Amino acid sequence: MIRKFVLVAGLVIGALTSNAQKPVMYAGSFTYADNVERSNVLEVRSAIVSGIIATQRFDLIDADSKDQLNTEAERRSSEEAMADKAARTSAMQEKAAQYLLYGYIAQCEGIASDTEGGFKYTGEVKYTVKVVQTSDKTVVASKDFNLSGFKGGGGDTPQAAISDALRHVKNDMKNFVDENFKLKAVVLGEGFETKRDKMETCLITLGSDHGVEKGQRLDVFVVAIIAGREVNKVIGQIKIEEVMAGDLSKCKVSRRGEEILKAMNDYLLTKEQDPENAKELQVETKKQ
């Protein structure tokens, strides 16, 4: 048996550029297995929302509270109310919501084990996050997460073990966002540093406005023409060394500096001789 309640909340997803209008995402219904305690559902949800906020890529509007959840759960306890998806979707579209966020919590408990010092508990949390595009109802991102074993954490009580496991949700959400809502930018043709025919550092057009942070890794790619088609060809990797402004970061080249420098020199030469066909080096966030 699966119990349901609707978590009414709004998320504003971060724009790819500082001047872009941020699309709106509404949190839809979170479902959970019958053996999952409601209080634990709220704790998992809170961890997911906090993890999204921590990416700094999104403005998050959370219109939720425990009392509102209780009211909403009671109001939507009937199958007839839960089936009224069309009305909810219409209302969200009127508010220009472009994405719906859903979740399912399959397990959330502390598993006991007998030790010399007494009973200890290990957290076991399994949940799914899914994002649907409202315009055509297609699923644009979906992933199952399993916090057990090393990620399960531990504690002297079941709740302590669950809370310890939920520390990993922050990283789960960061990777989920980096994988499914990638940021793209360009490598500037100025301000880079070289050493022994390798690019050592460079500047990119991503910064604090986009939620990037020191240590974040990005792929560097060029647009190549292969069999008459434009193809993104990854030529190296960089790591953010310093976030300098809203749309500027200094990066250290971590892989294939020779290829990146060669591609940059080719771009600068083409820009000088044939500017219309000059293609900048581009970067894209990747799973950390």
KEKE-3310 file (N, C-alpha, C; in steps of 0.2 Angstrom, whole numbers, plus 5000, padded with zeros to 4 digits):
npx = (5004:5002:5004:4999:5003:5002:5015:5016:5025:5037:5049:5063:5072:5089:5096:5105:5113:5117:5108:5097:5080:5073:5067:5052:5049:5038:5035:5028:5017:5023:5026:5025:5031:5021:5027:5035:5038:5028:5034:5048:5047:5045:5057:5066:5062:5065:5079:5081:5076:5085:5097:5096:5095:5108:5116:5116:5112:5099:5084:5074:5058:5049:5033:5029:5024:5023:5010:5003:5005:4999:4986:4984:4987:4975:4965:4968:4966:4957:4955:4949:4952:4966:4967:4964:4973:4974:4968:4977:4989:4985:4983:4996:5002:4997:5003:5015:5024:5037:5042:5039:5041:5044:5043:5048:5048:5055:5061:5065:5073:5081:5092:5095:5109:5118:5130:5146:5145:5132:5116:5117:5114:5111:5108:5096:5091:5080:5076:5068:5070:5061:5059:5047:5043:5032:5026:5025:5024:5035:5048:5061:5072:5077:5081:5086:5090:5101:5104:5114:5124:5141:5136:5125:5127:5127:5121:5116:5103:5088:5083:5094:5103:5096:5096:5110:5113:5106:5114:5121:5112:5114:5125:5120:5110:5117:5125:5114:5109:5120:5121:5109:5105:5114:5127:5133:5146:5159:5177:5187:5196:5207:5218:5222:5235:5250:5262:5276:5271:5258:5242:5239:5231:5214:5201:5183:5166:5157:5151:5148:5134:5129:5130:5142:5157:5172:5184:5175:5173:5175:5171:5180:5177:5176:5168:5166:5166:5160:5157:5149:5141:5139:5148:5151:5166:5176:5190:5198:5200:5195:5197:5188:5196:5195:5181:5177:5168:5151:5149:5161:5176:5191:5201:5210:5219:5217:5218:5225:5232:5239:5231:5221:5227:5232:5219:5214:5223:5221:5208:5210:5218:5209:5199:5205:5208:5197:5184:5170:5169:5175:5175:5172:5180:5172:5164:5157:5147:5150:5147:5152)
npy = (4994:5011:5027:5044:5061:5078:5089:5106:5117:5129:5130:5139:5137:5139:5151:5149:5159:5175:5185:5179:5174:5165:5149:5142:5130:5118:5109:5094:5080:5070:5053:5039:5024:5012:5009:5019:5032:5047:5058:5055:5056:5070:5074:5069:5076:5089:5088:5086:5098:5107:5103:5106:5120:5122:5121:5133:5137:5139:5149:5147:5145:5141:5137:5129:5121:5112:5112:5116:5105:5095:5099:5099:5085:5079:5085:5080:5066:5057:5047:5052:5066:5065:5061:5072:5078:5086:5099:5103:5104:5114:5125:5127:5129:5142:5149:5150:5139:5129:5116:5101:5094:5079:5066:5050:5040:5026:5019:5022:5021:5015:5003:4990:4984:4972:4976:4975:4986:4988:4991:4997:5008:5008:5019:5017:5023:5025:5034:5042:5055:5065:5075:5083:5090:5103:5107:5097:5085:5077:5067:5074:5072:5060:5050:5036:5035:5028:5027:5019:5006:5013:5026:5025:5029:5031:5028:5030:5029:5025:5037:5045:5038:5039:5053:5055:5048:5056:5066:5065:5068:5081:5081:5071:5079:5089:5082:5077:5089:5094:5084:5084:5097:5105:5118:5129:5138:5149:5149:5162:5172:5179:5183:5171:5159:5151:5138:5129:5126:5122:5126:5133:5141:5148:5159:5159:5161:5159:5161:5167:5170:5159:5149:5141:5135:5135:5122:5115:5104:5105:5101:5104:5109:5109:5114:5103:5099:5084:5072:5081:5086:5096:5093:5091:5090:5084:5091:5092:5096:5106:5115:5124:5138:5150:5159:5174:5184:5188:5183:5177:5166:5160:5147:5132:5122:5105:5093:5088:5100:5104:5102:5110:5123:5123:5123:5135:5144:5141:5146:5160:5164:5161:5170:5182:5181:5176:5181:5178:5164:5160:5149:5149:5142:5130:5127:5115:5110:5096:5080:5079)
npz = (5000:4996:5003:5001:4999:4995:4993:4994:4986:4979:4967:4961:4947:4944:4932:4917:4913:4920:4917:4913:4913:4927:4926:4933:4945:4952:4967:4966:4970:4984:4986:4997:5005:5014:5026:5030:5041:5044:5049:5046:5032:5031:5035:5026:5015:5018:5018:5005:4999:5006:5000:4987:4988:4993:4982:4976:4964:4962:4965:4978:4982:4996:5000:5010:5026:5041:5046:5035:5027:5034:5032:5019:5016:5022:5014:5002:5004:4998:4984:4973:4974:4973:4960:4952:4943:4931:4934:4944:4936:4926:4934:4938:4926:4923:4932:4926:4928:4924:4926:4936:4951:4958:4971:4978:4993:4997:5008:5024:5038:5054:5056:5067:5076:5086:5097:5106:5114:5116:5108:5091:5078:5060:5047:5034:5019:5005:4991:4978:4965:4954:4939:4929:4914:4911:4899:4890:4897:4898:4906:4912:4920:4931:4945:4956:4973:4985:5001:5010:5019:5018:5016:5024:5037:5055:5072:5089:5091:5081:5074:5075:5067:5055:5052:5051:5040:5031:5029:5017:5007:5002:4994:4985:4979:4973:4963:4956:4950:4943:4934:4926:4924:4917:4917:4905:4897:4891:4888:4891:4879:4884:4898:4901:4907:4903:4902:4897:4884:4888:4894:4909:4918:4916:4912:4914:4909:4920:4937:4953:4952:4946:4955:4955:4962:4971:4967:4959:4945:4927:4910:4896:4879:4861:4847:4834:4817:4810:4799:4792:4803:4817:4832:4849:4855:4868:4875:4886:4904:4917:4933:4945:4953:4959:4962:4955:4952:4948:4935:4932:4934:4939:4933:4935:4925:4924:4916:4901:4896:4885:4873:4876:4875:4862:4855:4859:4854:4840:4839:4843:4832:4821:4824:4822:4808:4802:4808:4808:4807:4819:4833:4850:4864:4874:4890:4902:4915:4926:4933:4950)
capx = (5000:5006:5000:5001:5001:5005:5019:5015:5031:5039:5057:5065:5078:5094:5097:5112:5117:5115:5103:5091:5074:5074:5061:5049:5047:5033:5035:5021:5016:5028:5023:5030:5029:5017:5030:5039:5035:5027:5040:5054:5045:5046:5064:5069:5060:5069:5086:5081:5076:5091:5102:5095:5097:5115:5119:5116:5110:5092:5081:5069:5052:5045:5027:5027:5025:5020:5003:5000:5006:4994:4979:4984:4986:4969:4961:4969:4966:4953:4958:4946:4956:4972:4966:4963:4980:4973:4967:4983:4993:4982:4985:5003:5004:4994:5008:5021:5028:5039:5044:5036:5046:5040:5048:5045:5052:5054:5063:5068:5073:5087:5093:5098:5114:5120:5138:5148:5143:5125:5113:5119:5109:5113:5103:5094:5086:5080:5072:5068:5068:5059:5057:5043:5042:5024:5023:5024:5024:5040:5052:5068:5077:5074:5086:5085:5096:5101:5109:5115:5132:5145:5132:5120:5129:5125:5119:5114:5095:5086:5082:5101:5106:5093:5099:5117:5112:5103:5119:5123:5108:5117:5129:5116:5106:5122:5126:5108:5108:5125:5120:5103:5104:5121:5128:5137:5149:5165:5183:5189:5202:5212:5219:5225:5242:5253:5269:5279:5266:5252:5238:5239:5225:5210:5195:5177:5161:5153:5153:5143:5127:5127:5131:5148:5161:5179:5184:5170:5176:5171:5174:5182:5175:5176:5163:5170:5162:5161:5152:5144:5137:5142:5149:5155:5172:5179:5197:5201:5196:5197:5194:5188:5201:5193:5175:5180:5163:5145:5150:5169:5179:5198:5201:5216:5218:5218:5219:5226:5233:5242:5226:5217:5231:5232:5213:5213:5227:5218:5202:5212:5220:5203:5195:5209:5208:5190:5180:5163:5169:5178:5171:5175:5181:5166:5164:5151:5148:5150:5146:5158)
capy = (5000:5017:5033:5050:5068:5083:5094:5112:5121:5132:5130:5143:5134:5144:5152:5147:5165:5179:5189:5175:5173:5158:5145:5140:5123:5117:5103:5090:5075:5065:5047:5035:5017:5012:5008:5025:5036:5053:5062:5054:5059:5077:5075:5068:5081:5095:5087:5087:5105:5110:5101:5110:5127:5123:5122:5141:5138:5141:5153:5142:5148:5135:5139:5124:5121:5106:5113:5116:5098:5091:5101:5096:5078:5078:5087:5075:5059:5053:5045:5057:5072:5064:5060:5079:5081:5091:5105:5106:5106:5120:5130:5128:5133:5148:5153:5149:5134:5125:5110:5099:5090:5073:5062:5044:5038:5019:5016:5027:5018:5014:4996:4989:4978:4971:4976:4975:4992:4989:4991:5003:5008:5010:5022:5015:5028:5025:5038:5044:5062:5065:5081:5083:5096:5103:5108:5091:5080:5072:5067:5077:5070:5055:5046:5033:5036:5023:5029:5013:5005:5019:5032:5025:5033:5027:5032:5027:5028:5025:5043:5048:5035:5042:5060:5054:5046:5061:5071:5064:5071:5087:5079:5068:5084:5093:5078:5077:5095:5095:5079:5085:5104:5107:5125:5130:5145:5149:5151:5169:5172:5183:5182:5164:5158:5145:5135:5124:5124:5120:5131:5132:5143:5152:5162:5157:5166:5157:5164:5167:5171:5153:5144:5137:5135:5132:5115:5112:5102:5106:5099:5109:5106:5113:5111:5100:5096:5077:5070:5086:5088:5099:5088:5093:5086:5086:5091:5093:5097:5112:5115:5131:5139:5156:5163:5181:5189:5185:5179:5176:5162:5158:5140:5128:5116:5098:5088:5090:5107:5105:5102:5116:5129:5123:5125:5142:5148:5141:5150:5167:5165:5161:5176:5187:5181:5175:5181:5175:5157:5158:5146:5149:5136:5130:5122:5112:5107:5088:5076:5080)
capz = (5000:4996:5005:4997:5001:4991:4996:4990:4987:4973:4966:4955:4945:4942:4925:4914:4913:4926:4915:4910:4918:4930:4925:4939:4946:4958:4969:4966:4976:4986:4989:5002:5006:5020:5032:5031:5046:5041:5052:5042:5025:5031:5036:5019:5010:5020:5016:4998:4998:5008:4996:4981:4990:4994:4975:4975:4957:4961:4970:4980:4986:4999:5003:5014:5033:5043:5047:5028:5024:5037:5029:5012:5016:5023:5009:4996:5006:4993:4977:4968:4974:4970:4953:4949:4941:4926:4937:4947:4931:4923:4939:4938:4920:4924:4936:4922:4930:4918:4929:4942:4955:4962:4975:4981:4998:4998:5014:5029:5045:5057:5057:5074:5076:5093:5098:5113:5118:5116:5101:5087:5072:5054:5043:5027:5016:4998:4988:4970:4963:4947:4937:4923:4910:4911:4893:4886:4902:4897:4911:4910:4925:4936:4948:4962:4978:4990:5007:5015:5019:5020:5016:5029:5043:5061:5078:5095:5090:5074:5072:5074:5061:5049:5052:5049:5033:5027:5027:5010:5002:4999:4988:4980:4975:4969:4957:4952:4947:4938:4928:4923:4923:4916:4915:4899:4897:4887:4890:4888:4875:4887:4905:4903:4909:4900:4904:4893:4879:4891:4897:4916:4921:4911:4914:4911:4911:4926:4943:4959:4949:4943:4960:4955:4968:4971:4967:4954:4939:4921:4904:4890:4873:4855:4842:4828:4811:4809:4794:4791:4808:4823:4837:4854:4857:4874:4874:4892:4910:4922:4940:4948:4958:4962:4960:4955:4951:4946:4929:4931:4938:4937:4934:4934:4920:4927:4911:4893:4895:4878:4868:4877:4873:4855:4853:4861:4849:4834:4840:4842:4825:4817:4826:4819:4801:4799:4814:4807:4808:4825:4838:4856:4868:4879:4896:4904:4922:4926:4940:4954)
cpx = (5004:5002:5003:4999:5005:5009:5019:5021:5033:5047:5058:5072:5083:5095:5104:5116:5113:5109:5097:5086:5074:5067:5058:5047:5043:5034:5028:5021:5022:5024:5028:5027:5026:5021:5035:5035:5034:5032:5046:5053:5047:5054:5068:5068:5064:5076:5086:5081:5082:5097:5102:5097:5105:5119:5120:5114:5103:5090:5075:5064:5048:5039:5024:5028:5022:5013:5000:5000:5000:4987:4979:4983:4979:4964:4962:4969:4962:4956:4955:4950:4963:4972:4965:4969:4979:4972:4973:4988:4991:4984:4992:5006:5002:5000:5015:5026:5030:5041:5040:5041:5042:5046:5044:5050:5051:5056:5066:5068:5080:5087:5097:5103:5116:5127:5139:5146:5136:5122:5115:5114:5112:5107:5102:5089:5086:5075:5073:5066:5067:5057:5054:5043:5035:5022:5021:5024:5029:5045:5059:5073:5074:5080:5084:5091:5095:5107:5109:5122:5135:5140:5126:5121:5127:5124:5117:5106:5094:5086:5089:5104:5103:5096:5106:5117:5110:5108:5122:5118:5110:5121:5125:5113:5111:5124:5120:5107:5114:5124:5114:5102:5110:5121:5134:5140:5155:5171:5185:5195:5207:5212:5221:5232:5244:5260:5271:5274:5260:5248:5237:5233:5221:5204:5189:5171:5155:5155:5148:5136:5124:5128:5137:5152:5168:5180:5180:5174:5171:5175:5175:5181:5175:5170:5166:5165:5164:5156:5147:5140:5142:5142:5153:5160:5176:5186:5201:5197:5199:5194:5194:5192:5199:5187:5177:5174:5157:5145:5157:5172:5186:5198:5208:5215:5221:5220:5220:5227:5236:5236:5222:5220:5231:5225:5212:5217:5224:5212:5204:5214:5214:5199:5198:5208:5201:5185:5173:5163:5173:5174:5175:5175:5175:5167:5157:5152:5147:5149:5152:5160)
cpy = (5006:5023:5039:5056:5073:5088:5100:5116:5124:5132:5135:5140:5140:5145:5150:5154:5170:5184:5185:5174:5166:5155:5143:5133:5122:5110:5100:5085:5071:5059:5043:5029:5017:5012:5014:5030:5043:5058:5062:5057:5067:5079:5074:5073:5088:5094:5088:5094:5109:5109:5105:5118:5128:5123:5129:5142:5140:5145:5148:5146:5142:5138:5134:5125:5114:5106:5112:5109:5094:5093:5098:5089:5076:5079:5082:5068:5055:5052:5050:5064:5071:5063:5067:5082:5087:5098:5108:5108:5113:5126:5132:5131:5140:5153:5152:5144:5129:5118:5108:5094:5085:5069:5055:5042:5030:5016:5022:5024:5017:5006:4994:4983:4978:4971:4976:4980:4993:4989:4998:5002:5011:5013:5018:5019:5027:5029:5040:5051:5062:5072:5080:5090:5097:5104:5102:5084:5075:5073:5069:5075:5065:5051:5043:5034:5031:5025:5023:5011:5011:5025:5031:5028:5028:5031:5027:5025:5028:5031:5046:5045:5038:5049:5060:5052:5052:5067:5071:5066:5077:5086:5076:5074:5088:5089:5078:5083:5096:5090:5081:5092:5108:5115:5125:5137:5144:5151:5157:5168:5177:5181:5175:5164:5151:5144:5129:5121:5121:5126:5129:5134:5147:5155:5160:5161:5162:5160:5163:5167:5164:5147:5140:5139:5133:5125:5111:5110:5103:5103:5104:5106:5111:5110:5109:5098:5089:5075:5075:5088:5091:5094:5091:5088:5088:5086:5092:5094:5102:5111:5122:5132:5145:5159:5170:5186:5185:5181:5178:5172:5161:5150:5137:5122:5110:5093:5091:5097:5109:5106:5108:5123:5129:5125:5132:5146:5147:5145:5158:5169:5166:5168:5182:5187:5180:5175:5178:5167:5155:5155:5146:5142:5136:5126:5120:5109:5099:5086:5077:5073)
cpz = (5000:4998:5001:5000:4996:4995:4991:4991:4980:4973:4960:4953:4942:4934:4923:4914:4918:4923:4913:4916:4920:4929:4932:4939:4952:4960:4969:4971:4977:4989:4993:5003:5013:5026:5034:5036:5043:5043:5048:5035:5025:5032:5030:5015:5012:5018:5009:4996:5000:5003:4989:4982:4990:4987:4973:4968:4956:4967:4972:4985:4989:5003:5008:5022:5035:5044:5040:5025:5027:5033:5022:5011:5017:5017:5003:4998:5001:4987:4972:4968:4971:4963:4949:4947:4936:4929:4940:4941:4928:4928:4939:4932:4920:4928:4932:4925:4924:4920:4935:4945:4959:4966:4977:4987:4999:5005:5018:5036:5047:5059:5063:5073:5084:5093:5105:5117:5118:5109:5098:5081:5066:5049:5036:5024:5008:4996:4981:4969:4956:4945:4930:4920:4909:4904:4889:4890:4901:4904:4909:4915:4930:4939:4955:4967:4983:4996:5012:5015:5022:5021:5021:5035:5049:5067:5083:5095:5083:5071:5070:5068:5055:5047:5049:5042:5028:5025:5020:5005:4999:4993:4983:4975:4970:4962:4953:4947:4941:4932:4924:4921:4922:4914:4909:4899:4892:4891:4887:4884:4878:4895:4906:4904:4906:4903:4900:4888:4882:4894:4904:4919:4915:4915:4911:4913:4915:4932:4949:4957:4947:4949:4959:4961:4967:4971:4962:4948:4933:4915:4899:4884:4867:4851:4835:4823:4809:4805:4793:4797:4814:4829:4843:4856:4863:4873:4881:4898:4914:4929:4943:4953:4962:4959:4961:4955:4949:4940:4927:4936:4935:4938:4932:4930:4923:4922:4904:4892:4888:4873:4869:4874:4865:4852:4854:4855:4842:4834:4839:4835:4820:4818:4823:4811:4798:4805:4814:4809:4815:4830:4845:4859:4873:4885:4898:4911:4921:4933:4944:4958)
residu = (MET:ILE:ARG:LYS:PHE:VAL:LEU:VAL:ALA:GLY:LEU:VAL:ILE:GLY:ALA:LEU:THR:SER:ASN:ALA:GLN:LYS:PRO:VAL:MET:TYR:ALA:GLY:SER:PHE:THR:TYR:ALA:ASP:ASN:VAL:GLU:ARG:SER:ASN:VAL:LEU:GLU:VAL:ARG:SER:ALA:ILE:VAL:SER:GLY:ILE:ILE:ALA:THR:GLN:ARG:PHE:ASP:LEU:ILE:ASP:ALA:ASP:SER:LYS:ASP:GLN:LEU:ASN:THR:GLU:ALA:GLU:ARG:ARG:SER:SER:GLU:GLU:ALA:MET:ALA:ASP:LYS:ALA:ALA:ARG:THR:SER:ALA:MET:GLN:GLU:LYS:ALA:ALA:GLN:TYR:LEU:LEU:TYR:GLY:TYR:ILE:ALA:GLN:CYS:GLU:GLY:ILE:ALA:SER:ASP:THR:GLU:GLY:GLY:PHE:LYS:TYR:THR:GLY:GLU:VAL:LYS:TYR:THR:VAL:LYS:VAL:VAL:GLN:THR:SER:ASP:LYS:THR:VAL:VAL:ALA:SER:LYS:ASP:PHE:ASN:LEU:SER:GLY:PHE:LYS:GLY:GLY:GLY:GLY:ASP:THR:PRO:GLN:ALA:ALA:ILE:SER:ASP:ALA:LEU:ARG:HIS:VAL:LYS:ASN:ASP:MET:LYS:ASN:PHE:VAL:ASP:GLU:ASN:PHE:LYS:LEU:LYS:ALA:VAL:VAL:LEU:GLY:GLU:GLY:PHE:GLU:THR:LYS:ARG:ASP:LYS:MET:GLU:THR:CYS:LEU:ILE:THR:LEU:GLY:SER:ASP:HIS:GLY:VAL:GLU:LYS:GLY:GLN:ARG:LEU:ASP:VAL:PHE:VAL:VAL:ALA:ILE:ILE:ALA:GLY:ARG:GLU:VAL:ASN:LYS:VAL:ILE:GLY:GLN:ILE:LYS:ILE:GLU:GLU:VAL:MET:ALA:GLY:ASP:LEU:SER:LYS:CYS:LYS:VAL:SER:ARG:ARG:GLY:GLU:GLU:ILE:LEU:LYS:ALA:MET:ASN:ASP:TYR:LEU:LEU:THR:LYS:GLU:GLN:ASP:PRO:GLU:ASN:ALA:LYS:GLU:LEU:GLN:VAL:GLU:THR:LYS:LYS:GLN)
# end
